[in-house]
Amino acid sequence: MKLNNRKKFIAALVACIIISGISCKKTLDINHDPNNPSLAVGTPKIVFPVAVMGVAAEEGGDLALLGGILGEYVTQAAAANQYKNIDQYNLKTTDLNEQWTNLYAYGLKNLQFVIDKANASQDWNFYLMGTVMKAYTAALLVDIYDKIPFTEALQGVNNLAPHFDDGYSVYKALIGEIDTALSKDFNASTAIDLRATNDGNIDLLFGGDIEKWKAFANTLELKLYLRMINSKPADAQAGIQALYARNATFLQEDAKVTGFIDAASQSNPLYEQNIRQLNTGNNLVASRTFLTYLQSNNDPRAVNFFGANATGLDQGDFLNPSAAALNASVFKESPTDPVVFLSAAESYFLQAEARERFFSGDGAKALYDQGVMAEFAALGQDGSSFIAPGGVYAYPLGSMDQNIEAILTQKWTSNAYGVHFIEGWLDRNRTGLPKTSQVYSSDPSYIPGQFVVSKNSTLPAGQFPKRLVFPDVEISTNPNTPAQVPITTPVWWGL
């Protein structure tokens, strides 16, 4: 899978979304060379939305495709062949190079520019916003590649061959940076309130509400600590208990980018890449893994994602010539769909998991219920009957493992909203949930919602991808790129 014109696409998205506070000319000037913004126009107000849209374009585009297929929400249609390499786990160094480059150039480098400028002027609002988005982006790269250039990265020509840091070290550094940012004096006269200056829409997530950025920061920390439960359980427990000890607030709404329109290079990234640029809407169809789970529970969200009376295709069965395979239901996309970084539902499920693991389940059920209600509400549905006593998604109130399985299963379903597919794949790599089926999904004994190995997998029998290989764009330019390891090898926090 190779995607073209990605830099032009990101630049156009930024120009589309930023509608006040910055002139269109200046926006395009800064996008002309996002790695080296001119000091004349390079301010946090100009560069920050560029960076956010750079991350949104990749998470909502390349990574949505990757996570959608590996997270078994969708599968390659039998009538097309655009994403066969992902669906058969044949991921090579030539794939997804733009994703690596753009997350560094449009994302991390621009975010570090914002952080440095904000630190110099003591504008702690932009400092926090830049720090949170940098942590989100760097952690995402670690979660996919395990090791990344970090300590020596983002120095431009001063270091063209940065060494790679191990994932645990990056995580510790990111958490430290978030804590430092949260400790600043947000009441200082130098901390500019974007709402007071009518610049709220420069902040594409929360309209300049710094309290919501603090909640995002805390929720992201919670997420990072929960990633550590397998490899660093003591760190995970101490970090999470410290969050609660300081009465941290957590997200109660989506951290997402909206404002996309139905126009070329200005629409939702997945829609733009998968439908508009390819001139077809038939590449991605319902995976039976996801669809059968929804349908077996009479979940109305099946209609939101795949339409009425939907039929699915077994994961990776794209060579199936049958009429049923060729007519599997297409994943419904809209050019105005949001890109979600961290949803309200995900926030509630993270909190519920933490309460189960480290607080004897105290408060977990209420948080789980809020998560289910939030994921249904995001799609205009009502989940109350599903969590009521006897409902199919009612909290088990069983053992910790049973309760966590319920939490993680619902979290998996929630990540289909806002094309946040990548989180579903990463969470499964962390927890093994949803479980792996003992049979392929075409077998009558198949349990809906359990993962199956792709029909046309190129990996050894029974194995799933757990990471990506380092891309050619880094290997060819950085002699310090580590040796490749098989994509079946878990990243540092994985199972």
Protein Blocks (a to p, Z undefined) as FASTA:
>chain_A
ZZehklmmmmmmmmmmmmghiafklmmmmmmmmmlccfklmcfklmmmmmmmmmmmmmmm
mmmmmmmmmnomaccdfkbcklmmmmnopacfkgoklmmmmmmmmmmmmmmmmmmmmmmn
opaklmmmmmmmmmmmmmmmmmmnopacfklgonljmlmcbcdddfklmmmmmmmmmmmm
mmpcfkbfklccfklnopmmmpmmnnopaklmmmmmmmmmmmmmmmmmmmmmmlmmmmmm
mmmmnopacdfbdcddehiacdehiacfklmmmmmmnopaklbccdfklmmmmmmnopak
lmmmnoghiacddehilmbcbfklmmpccddddfkbccdfbdfklmmmmmmmmmmmmngo
poklmmmmmmmmmmmmmnopafklmmgghiakbcfkiafklmmmmmmmmmmmmmmggplm
mmmmmmmmmnopacddfbdfkbmklcghiacddfklcbdehiacfbdcddfklmmmmmkb
ccdddfkbccfkbZZ
